[in-house]
Amino acid sequence: MTVAAELNQAVEQVKQQVIEWRRYLHQHPELSFHEEKTAQFIYDTLSTFDNLELSRPTKNSVMARLIGSQPGKVLAMRADIDALAITEENTFDFISTNPGVMHACGHDGHTSMLLGTAKILSGMQDKIKGEVRFFFQHAEEIYPGGAEEMVQAGVMDGVDLVIGTHLWSTMEYGTIGICPGPMMAAPDTFWINVFGKGGHAALPHQTIDSIAIASQVVTNLQHIVSRTTDPLDNLVLSVTKFVGGTTHNVIPGAVEICGTVRSFDKELRETVPKLMERVIKGITEAHGATYEFTYEFGYRPVINDAEVTQLMEDVVIEALGAEWVDHMRPTMGGEDFSAFQQKAPGCFFYVGAGNKEKGITYPHHHPRFTIDEDALAVGVKMFVHAARKIVMEAE
C-alpha cells in the first residue's frame, strides 16, 4: 500500500471520531483568553496518542511535537480553539451548554481536524523525515490574539513552513480555497469622539451640533477610499458604531464613532490614520467642535508564500482532485495566522463547509452558523497529505 493510500484509509477510520470531538467542543465553547477547559481537553486527548511531545506554550494553548525517525524539514500546522460571545439559535442536539457563548466561526472544527491529523501522523512516526508541530492556538478572535503570544513563546523556532486552514460556510463543500500572495487583510480599529455643545433642539443656533458635525465626519471619511487612495489599492473604511443623543428634543454635546479599516499594503496602512485625522480635524474645527481620535493597528495581513501555496494546490489536486481547487479572491477579513508567517513561509487555505442542499448557509458569527461535517475529513486529508509531501516523501 502506498503512503497516500494508507493516509486515505486512516482518514476514513478517524472521521467519526473527529465529528464526535467537534460536537463535544461545540457543546463546551469558551471565549478568547479563557479556553482553560478546551486546552485541557486537547492536552488530555493528545496524551492518548503515541510519539508526541506535549507542552503548554501559554496558559491556554497546546503544542504537540512529532519528531520523525529521520532528519528533515519542520512543518507546523495550526488550529484556533476559541469561541464567540453569541447566543446560539441552532436546534440540533449538541448546541452550546455555555450560555451566551458559541462556536460560531468553526474553531471547534479546526481543533477536531488537527486532533485527527495528530492521531494519524503520530502512528506513522517511522515514516516522518523531520518534524511536525501541531499548534492549538487560543484567542484568534480578540486582538492582540494568541498567535503572537505563541510566537513570542518560541513555538516557531526552527520551523521551515507553516500551514493553517479555515472552514468556510459561504464556500460550498467540495472546494478548497487557494490564494497566493495577499489573502486576508490587516484589521485595524478606530474610535472618534466629537465634542460640541448641547442644547434645546428648537434652538440649534445656541448649540454646536455634535450629530450634524459627526455625520459630516462619517461621510467625508469615505473620500479617503474613493478620492484619496489609488483605486487599484485594496482599502475598506467602515463606520460601524454611531452613538449620540438620548431623546427627541435635545441636541447632544457629544457623539461616539467607532469602526474598522482593512488593508494589505504596509505603506497605505500607515498613511490611513493620518488622512483620517486630517478629515476629522478639519471638519470639527470648521464648526467649532473638538475631537478625540484613537487608532489601533490590529493583526498583520495574511500574505501566502507563493511556493508553499503552490505546494498546497498540488496537495488538493493529488488528494482530492483538480475540480476541488477554487482560486479564490482575497478577502478583507482578518486573521492572526499572519503572526506565524512572520517567522516562516506559510499558506492559509479555506475548506468549503457550506451546503445549500442541507440548509447550511448561515455566515460566520451568526447565531445559526454551522458546518457540513463532511468537510472535517477533507480538512484532515489536506493536513496529512501536506505532511506526506513535505516530511514523508521529501528527498
LOSE-866003 format. One record per residue: residue in three letters; x, y, z of N, C-alpha, C, O, CB in turn. Coordinates in steps of 0.1 Angstrom, whole numbers, plus 5000, padded with zeros to 4 digits. Glycine has a CB too. Example, Ala and Ser with C-alpha at 12.3 -4.5 7.8 and 13.67 -1.06 7.14 Angstrom:
BEGIN
Ala513249435078512349555078513249675078514249675085511349555090;Ser512849785071513749895071512950005079513450115080514149945057;
//
This chain:
BEGIN
Met500849885000500050005000500950135000501850135008499050005012;Thr500650224992501350354991501050435004500050415010501050434979;Val501950525006501750615018500450695016499750715025502950715019;Ala500150745004498950815001497750735004496750785010498950864986;Ala497750605000496550525002496450495017495350485022496750384994;Glu497550475024497550445038496950565046496150555055498950425043;Leu497350685041496750805048495250825045494450855054497450935042;Asn494850795033493350805030492550705038491450735043493150775015;Gln493150585040492450485048492350535063491350515069493250345047;Ala493450595068493450645081492450755083491850765094494850685085;Val492350835073491350945074489950895076489150935084491451045062;Glu489650785068488350725069488050665083486950665088488150615058;Gln489150605089489050545102488850645113488150615123490250455104;Val489350765111489350865122488150965120487851045129490650945123;Lys487550955109486451055105485351075116485051185120485851015092;Gln484850965120483750965130484251025143483551105150483150835132;Gln485450985147486051045160486151195159485951265169487350975163;Val486551245147486751385145485451455147485351565153487351415131;Ile484351405141483051455143482651465157482051565162481951375134;Glu482851355164482551355179483351455187482751515195482851215184;Trp484651475184485351575190484751715187484651795196486851575186;Arg484451735175483851865171482551895179482352005183483651875156;Arg481751795180480451815187480651835202479951915208479551695185;Tyr481651765208481951795222482351935224481952005233482951695227;Leu483351975215483852115216482752215214482752325220485052135207;His481852185204480752285201479852295214479352405216479952235189;Gln479752195221478852205233479552275245478952325254478452065238;His480852295244481652345255482552465250483752455252482452235262;Pro481952565244482852675239483352765250482752785261481952765229;Glu484452825248485052925257485553045250486053035239486152855266;Leu485453155256485853285250487353295249488153225256485253405257;Ser487853385240489253415239489953445252489353525260489453535229;Phe491053395254491853405266491253345279491753365290492053555269;His490153265276489553185287489353045284488452975289488153255291;Glu490252985275490052855270490652745278491252645273490552845256;Glu490552755292491252665301490752525299491652435297490952705315;Lys489452495299488952365298489152305284489452185282487452355301;Thr489052395274489352355260490752305258491052195253489052465250;Ala491652385263493052345262493352215270494152135265493952465268;Gln492752205281492952075289492451955282493051845282492352085303;Phe491251975275490651865267491651825256491851705253489351905261;Ile492251925249493151905238494351825243494851735237493552035231;Tyr494951875254496151815260495851675264496651585261496551895273;Asp494751645271494351515275494151415263494551305264493151515284;Thr493551475253493351385241494651355234494851235230492351465231;Leu495551455232496851425226497651335234498451255229497551565225;Ser497451335248498251245256497951095254498651005257497851275271;Thr496751065247496450925244497150885231497050765228494950915243;Phe497750975224498450935211499950905214500450955224498351045201;Asp500550825206501950785208502850895201502450965193502150645201;Asn504050895206505150965200505151115200505851175192505350915186;Leu504251175208504151325208504751375221504651325232502651365207;Glu505551495219506051565230505151685232505051775223507551615227;Leu504451695244503451795246503951905255504751885264502251735252;Ser503452025252503852145261502652245261501752235252505152205256;Arg502752335270501752445271502552575269502952635279500952445284;Pro502752625257503552745254502952865261503752955266503652775239;Thr501652875263501052985270499952915279499652795277500353095261;Lys499252995287498352935297497252855290496852745294497653045304;Asn496752905278495552835272495852785258494952765250494452935271;Ser497152755255497452695242498152565244498652535255498352795234;Val498252485234498952355235499752335222499352375211497852235236;Met500952275224501752235212502152095214502552045225503052325211;Ala502052025203502551885202503651875191503451925180501351785199;Arg504751805195505851785185505951635182505951555191507151845191;Leu505951615169506151475164507451475157507551525146504951425155;Ile508451425163509851415158510051285151509951175157510951445169;Gly510351295138510451175130511751095132512651135140510451215115;Ser511850985125512950895127514150935119515250885121512550755123;Gln513951035110515051085102515051235102513951295104514951025087;Pro516151295099516151445098515451495086515251425076517651495098;Gly515051615086514351685075513751815079514151875089513251585070;Lys512751855072512151985074511251985087510751875091511352035062;Val510952105092510052115103508752185098508852305093510652195115;Leu507652115098506352165093505452195105505252105114505652065084;Ala504952315106503952355116502552355110502352405099504352485123;Met501552315118500152315115499452385126499652355138499552175112;Arg498552475123497852555133496352535133495752535122498252695132;Ala495752525145494252535146493952635157494652635168493652395149;Asp492952725156492552815166491352745174490652665169492052945161;Ile491252775187490352705196489352785203488452725210491252635206;Asp489252915201488353005209487053015203486852995191488953135211;Ala486053065211484653085206484253225207485153315210483652995214;Leu482953255205482553395204481353425214480653325219482053425190;Ala481153545218480153585227478853605219478353715217480453725234;Ile478253485215477053485208476153375214476553275218477253455192;Thr474853405215473853315220473353225208472753275199472653385227;Glu473653095209473353005198471852985196471052975206473952875201;Glu471352985183469952965180469752835172468652805167469453085172;Asn470852755171470652625164469752535173469652555185471952555161;Thr469252425167468352335174468852195174468152105179466952345168;Phe470052165168470452025169470851995183470852075192471652005160;Asp471151865185471251815199472651835206472951775216470951665199;Phe473551905199474851935206475152085206476252125204475951865198;Ile474052165208474252315209475052345222475252265230472952385209;Ser475552475222476352515233475552505247474452535248476652665231;Thr476352455256475852445270476352565279476152575291476252315277;Asn477152655272477652775279476852895275477052945264479252785276;Pro475952945283475053055279475853175274476753225280474153095291;Gly475353225262475953345256477353325249477953415245476153445267;Val477753195248479053165242478753055231478052965234480153125252;Met479353075219479152985209480352965199481053065197477853025201;His480552845194481452825183480752865170480152785164482052675183;Ala480852995167480153045155481053085144480753155135479353165159;Cys482353025145483253055134484052935130484952945122484253165139;Gly483652815135484252695130485552645137486152555133484552705116;His485852715148487152675155487052545162488052475164487452785165;Asp485852495165485652365170486052265160486652155163484152335175;Gly485652295147486052205136487552205133488152105131485352245124;His488152325134489652335132490352255142491252185139490052485133;Thr489952265155490652195165490452045163491451965165490052225179;Ser489251995160489051855158489851795146490351685146487551825156;Met489951875135490651835123492151815127492751725122490551935112;Leu492651905135494151895138494351785148495351715147494652025144;Leu493351755157493451635166493551515157494251425160492351635176;Gly492651505147492551385138493851375131494351265129491451395129;Thr494451485126495751485119496851425128497651345124496051615114;Ala496851475141497851435150497751285153498751215155497751515163;Lys496551245154496251095157496851015146497450905149494751065159;Ile496651055134497050975122498650975121499250875120496451025109;Leu499151095121500651105119501451055131502551005128500951255117;Ser500951065143501651005154501850855153502850805159500951045167;Gly501050795146501150645144502050615132502250495129499850585142;Met502650715126503450695114504850765116505450805106502750745101;Gln505250765128506550835131507650785123508550855119506850825146;Asp507750655120508850595113508950635099509950615092508650445113;Lys507850705094507850755080508150905080508250955069506550725073;Ile508250965091508451115092509951145090510851095098507951175105;Lys510251225081511651285079511651425083511351515075512151265064;Gly511951455095511951585101510951595113511051505122511451685090;Glu510151695113509251715124507951775120507951855111509951795135;Val506851735127505551805125505251865139505251795149504451715120;Arg504851995139504452065151502952105150502552155139505252185154;Phe502152065160500752095160500452205170500752195182499951965163;Phe500052325165499752435173498252445175497452455166500252575166;Phe497752435188496352465191496352595198496652615210495852345201;Gln495952695191496152835195494852895201493752885195496552925183;His495052965212494053035218493753175212494653225205494353055233;Ala492653235214492453375212492753435199493453525197493253455222;Glu492153375188492253435175491253545173491553645166491953325164;Glu490153545180489053635178489353775184488753875179487853585183;Ile490253785193490353915200491853965200492753885204489853905215;Tyr492054085194493354145194493854165209493054205217493354275186;Pro495154145212496354115203496453975198497453945191497554155210;Gly495553885202495553755197496553655203497553695209495753755182;Gly496253525201497053425207498253385199499253335204496253305210;Ala498153405186499353365177500553435181501653375182498953395162;Glu500553565183501653645186502253605200503453595201501353795187;Glu501453565209501853515222502653385220503653365227500753495232;Met502153295212502753165209504153185202505053125206501853075201;Val504153285193505453315186506453365196507653325196505153415175;Gln506053455205506953505215507453395224508453405230506253615223;Ala506553295226506953175235507953085228508452985234505753105239;Gly508253105215509253035208508752915200509552825196510152985217;Val507452905197506952785191507452775176507452665170505452775191;Met507752885170508152885156509652865154510152865143507753015149;Asp510452855165511852835164512152715156511752605160512552835178;Gly512952725145513352615137512352565127512652475120513652505146;Val511152635127510152595117510552635103510952745101508752645121;Asp510352545093510652575079509452635072509652715063511152455072;Leu508252575075507052635068505852595077505852505085506852575054;Val504752685076503652675084502352675076502252755066503652785095;Ile501352595079500052595072498952605082499052565094499952465063;Gly497852655077496652665086495452675077495552695065496652785095;Thr494252645082493052645074491852705081491952725094492752505070;His490852735074489552785079488452725072488352725060489452945078;Leu487552655080486352605074485452725070485352815079485552515084;Trp484952725058484252845053482852815049482652745039485052915041;Ser481852865056480452825054479852885042478852845037479652865066;Thr480452995037479953065025480653005012480353055001480153215025;Met481452905014482052835003481552685003481552625014483652835004;Glu481052644992480352514992481352394994482452394990479652494978;Tyr480852295002481552175003481952124989481152124980480752065011;Gly483152074989483752024976484652124970485052104958482552004966;Thr485052224977486052324972487152354983486852344995485352454968;Ile488352384978489452424987489852564981490252574970490652324987;Gly489752664990490152794985491652824986492252804997489452904994;Ile492252854975493752874974493953014969493353054959494452764965;Cys494853084976495153224972496553264974496953284986494153324979;Pro497453264964498753304966498853454969498053534964499653274954;Gly499853494976500053644979499053684990498653614998499953724967;Pro498653814989497753874999496453794999495753784989497454024996;Met496053745011494853665012493853735021492653735018495153525016;Met494253775033493353835043494053965048495253975049493153745055;Ala493154065050493654205053494054225067493854145076492554305049;Ala494754335069495154385083493854445088493354545082496354475083;Pro493354405100492154465105492454565116492854525128491154355111;Asp492354695113492654795123491254855128490254845122493454905117;Thr491354925140490154975146490455125150491555165154489854895159;Phe489355205149489455345153488255385161487155325160489555435141;Trp488555485170487455545178487555695177488655755177487655505193;Ile486455765175486355905173485355965183484255905183486055955159;Asn485656065191484656135199484656275194485656345193485056125214;Val483456325190483256455186482556535197481456495201482356465172;Phe483156645201482556725212482056855207482856935202483656745224;Gly480756875209480157005205479657075218480357085228479056985195;Lys478457135216477857205228476357165227475657205217478057355227;Gly475857095237474557055237473557165240473857275244474356945247;Gly472257145237471257235240469857195234469657075230471557375233;His468957285235467557255230467457235215468057315208466557365235;Ala466757135211466757115196465957225189466157235177466056975194;Ala465157295196464457415189465257535188464957635181463157445197;Leu466457535194467357645194468757605190469757625197467457715208;Pro468857545178470157495173471257595172472457565173469957425160;His470857725170471957835169472657855182473757915182471257965164;Gln472157805193472757815206473657695209474257685220471757835217;Thr473757605200474557485202475657475192475757545183473557355201;Ile476457375194477457325184477057185182477357095190478957335189;Asp476257155171475557025169476556915166477056895155474557045158;Ser476756835176477756725175477256615165478056555158477956655189;Ile475956595164475456495155475656545140476056465132473956475157;Ala475356665137475556715124476956715120477356685109474956865123;Ile477856755129479256755127479856615125480556585116480056835138;Ala479456525134479956385133479456325120480156235115479456315145;Ser478256355116477756295103478556335092478856255083476256345101;Gln479056465092479956505081481256435082481856405071480156665082;Val481756405094482956325095482756195089483656145081483356315110;Val481656125092481455995086481455995071482155915064480055935091;Thr480656085065480556095050481956135044482256075033479556185046;Asn482656225050483956265044485056165046485956165038484356395050;Leu484956085056485955975057485955885045486955825042485755895070;Gln484755865039484755785027485555835015485855765006483255765023;His485755965015486556025005488055975005488755974995486556175006;Ile488455925017489855865018489955745008490955725002490155825032;Val488855665008488855544999488555584985489255534976487755445004;Ser487655674982487155704969487955804961487955814949485755734969;Arg488655894969489256014962490756034967491356114960488456134965;Thr491155974977492555994982493455874979494655884978492556024996;Thr492855754977493555634976493555584961492555594955493055524985;Asp494655534957494755464943493555364942493455274951496055404941;Pro492755374932491655274930492055134929491355044932490855314918;Leu493355114926493854974925494354924938494654804939494954964915;Asp494455004948494754954962493454904969492454954967495455074970;Asn493654804977492554744984492454814998493354815006492754594987;Leu491354885000491154955012489654965016488854995007491755105011;Val489354935028487954945033488055035046488855015054487354805037;Leu487155125047486955215058485455215062484655275055487555355056;Ser485155145072483755125076483455185090484155145100483254975076;Val482555275091482055325104480955225108479955205101481455465103;Thr481055165120480155065125479455095137478555025142480954935127;Lys479755215143479055255155478955405155479955475153479855205168;Phe477755455158477555605159476555625170475355595169476955655145;Val477055675181476155695193476155835198477155895200476755605205;Gly474955895199474756025203473356065206472456015199475356125193;Gly473056135217471756175220470956075228471255955229470956205207;Thr469956125235469056045244467556065241466755985246469456075258;Thr467256175235465756205233465556295221466556335215465156265246;His464256325218463956385205464256535205464356595195462556365202;Asn464256605217464356745217465556805223465656915228463156795225;Val466656725224467956765229469056735219469156625215468256695243;Ile469756835216470956825207472056785217472456855226471356955199;Pro472656665215473656615224475056695223475356755213473956465222;Gly475756685234477056755234478156675228479256725225477356805247;Ala477956545226479056465221478456345213477356295216479956415233;Val479256295204478956175196480156085196481356125195478556215182;Glu479855955198480955855197480855775184479755725181480855765210;Ile481955765177482055685165483155575166484155595173482355785153;Cys482855465160483855355160483755285147482755285140483555255172;Gly484855225143484855155130486155075128486955065136484555255119;Thr486255025115487354945112487954995098487255045090487054805111;Val489254975097489954995084490654865080491254795089491055115085;Arg490554825068491154695063492054735051491654805042490054595059;Ser493254675051494154705040495254595039495354505048494954845042;Phe495954595028497054495026498454565026499454515032496854415014;Asp498554675020499754745018500254815030499554895037499654845006;Lys501554795034502054845047502154995046501755065056503454795049;Glu502555055035502655205035501255265035501055365042503355245022;Leu500355215028498955265028498355255042497755345047498055195018;Arg498655135049498055115062498555225072497855275080498454975067;Glu499855265071500455365080499955505076499955595085501955355079;Thr499555525064499055655059497655685063497255805066499255675045;Val496755585064495355605066495055685078494255775078494655475066;Pro495555645090495255725102495555875101494855965107495855665114;Lys496655905094497056045092495956115083495556235086498456065085;Leu495556045073494456105064493156125072492456215070494256015052;Met492856025080491656035088491656155097490656225098491455905096;Glu492756165104492856285114492756415107492256505112494156275122;Arg493256425095493156545087491756585084491356695085493956535074;Val490956485081489556505078488756545091488056635091488856375072;Ile489056465102488356485114488656625120487756705124488756375125;Lys489956665119490356795125489756905117489357005122491956805125;Gly489756895103489257005095487857025097487357145098489556965081;Ile487056915098485556935099485156985113484357075114484856805097;Thr485756935123485456975137485857125139485157195145486056885148;Glu487057155135487457295137486657395129486357505133488957315132;Ala486157355117485357445109484057475115483457575112485057375095;His483557385125482257405131482457435146481457435153481457285129;Gly483657465150483757505164483757395174483557415186482757605168;Ala483957265169483857155178485357105181486257155175483057035172;Thr485457005190486756945192486556795191485456745189487256985207;Tyr487656725192487656575189488656505197489656565201487756545174;Glu488456375198489456275203489556165192488456125188489156225217;Phe490756125189490856025178491855915183493055955186491356085165;Thr491455795183492355685187492355575175491255545170491855615200;Tyr493555535172493655435161494555325166495655345171494255505148;Glu494055195164494755075169495054985157494154935150493955005180;Phe496354965155496754865145496554725150496954685160498254885140;Gly495854645142495454505146496454405140497654435138494154475141;Tyr495954295136496854185131497454235117496854315110496054055129;Arg498554175114499154195101498354125091497554035094500654145101;Pro498454165078497754095068498353955066499453925068497754165054;Val497453855062497953725058498453725044497653745034496753615060;Ile499653705042500353705029500853565026501853525033501453815028;Asn500253495018500653355015501953345006502053414996499553275008;Asp502853265010504053245003503753174990502953074990505153165011;Ala504253214979503953164965504353014964503552934959504553244954;Glu505452984969505952844968505152744977504752634972507452834971;Val504952784989504152704998502652694993502052584994504152755013;Thr502152794988500752794983500652704971499652624969500352934979;Gln501652704962501652614951501752464955501152374950502852644941;Leu502552444966502652314972501252264977500852154975503652314983;Met500552354983499252324989498252294977497352214979498752424998;Glu498352374967497452344955497752204949496852134945497652454944;Asp499052174949499352034944498751934954498351824949500952024944;Val498751964967498151864976496651844973496151734973498351924991;Val495951954970494551954967494351854955493551764955493952094964;Ile495151884944494951804932495251654934494551574929495951864921;Glu496351624942496751494944495751414953495451294951498151484949;Ala495351484964494551414974493051424971492351324975494751484988;Leu492551524964491151544962490751544948489651504944490651664969;Gly491551604939491251624925491251764921490951854929489851564922;Ala491651794909491751934904490452014905490452134906492251934889;Glu489351944904488052004904487752074918486852154919486951914901;Trp488552034928488352094942489052224943488652304952488951994952;Val489952264934490652384935489852504932489252514921491952384926;Asp489752604941489052724939490052844941490452864952487852744949;His490452904930491453014930490653134935490253224927492153034916;Met490453144948489653244954490353384954491553394953489253214968;Arg489553484955490053624956490353654970489853584979488953724950;Pro491253744973491553784987490253834994489353874987492653894987;Thr490253825007489153875015489653985024490853985028488453765023;Met488754085028489154185037489054155051489154235060488454315034;Gly488654025054488653975068490053965073491053965065487953845069;Gly490153955086491553945093491753815100490753745103491654065102;Glu493053785102493353655108494753665114495653715108493353535098;Asp494953625127496253635133497253525130498253515135496153645148;Phe496853435120497753345115498953415109500053355108497053255104;Ser498753535105499853615100501053625109502253645104499353755096;Ala500853615122501953625132502953505129504153525130501453615146;Phe502453385126503353275123504053295110505253255109502453145122;Gln503453365100504053385087505253485088505953505079503053435078;Gln505353555099506453645101507753575104508853625102506253745112;Lys507653445108508753365112509153255101510253215101508453295125;Ala508253225093508453115083507453135071506353185074508452975089;Pro507853095059506853105048505653015051505852905057507553065035;Gly504453055047503352975051502152995041502253075032502853015064;Cys501152915043499952925035498752895043498652805051500052815023;Phe497752985042496452975048495452945037495453015027496053105056;Phe494652845039493652805029492352785035492152765047494152675021;Tyr491252785026489952765031489452625027489852575016488952865025;Val488652565035487952435032486452475032485852515041488252325043;Gly485852455020484452475018483552395028483752275028484052455004;Ala482752455036481952385046480452425046479752385055482552415060;Gly480052495035478652525033477952415025478652345018478452665027;Asn476652405026475952305018474452355017473652335026476052165024;Lys474152415006472852465004471752355004470652375009472752534990;Glu472052234999471152125000470752085014469652035017471652004992;Lys471752095023471552065037471052185045470852175057472752005043;Gly470852295039470452415046471552485054471352565063469352385055;Ile472852445051473952505058474452625051475352615042475152405060;Thr473852745053474052865046474352985054474753095049472852885037;Tyr474252975067474453095075475953135076476853045076473953065090;Pro476153265076477553315076478253295090477553265100477553455072;His479453315090480253315102479753425112479353535107481753335099;His479853395125479453485135477953505136477453605142480153625134;His477153415130475753425130475253315141475853215143475053385116;Pro474153345148473653255159473253115154473153025161472453315166;Arg473053105140472752975135473852925126473552835117471352985127;Phe475052975127476152925120476352775123476252735134477453005123;Thr476652695113477152565115477952525102478052605093476052465117;Ile478452405102479252355091478752215086478052145093480752345094;Asp479052185073478852055069479951965074481151985071478752045053;Glu479651875083480651795090481451705080482451655084479951715101;Asp480951685068481751605059483051685055484051625051480951585046;Ala483051815057484251895055485351865064486551895061483952045055;Leu485051805076486051785086487151685081488351705082485451735099;Ala486651575074487551475069488351535058489551495055486751355064;Val487851635050488551695040489751775046490851775040487651795032;Gly489451845057490551925063491651835068492851865067489952005075;Val491251725074492251625079493051575067494351555068491551505086;Lys492451545056493051495044494051595039495151555035492051455033;Met493751715039494651825034495851825043497051835038493951965034;Phe495651825056496851825065497751705064498951725063496351845080;Val497151585064498051465063498751455050499951405049497251345066;His498151495039498851485026499851605025500851585017497751495015;Ala499651715031500651815032501951755039503051775034500151945039;Ala501651685050502751625057503451525048504651505048502251555070;Arg502651445040503251345031504251415022505351355020502151275023;Lys503851525016504751585006505951655012507051655006503851684998;Ile505751705024506851785030507751705039508951735038506151895038;Val507251615047508151545057508051395055508651325064507751585071;Met507351345045507351195044507951145031508651045030505851145045;Glu507651215020508151185007509351275003509951254992507151184997;Ala509651365011510751465007512051395006512351295014510851575018;Glu512851434997514151374995515151435005516351395005514751414981;
//
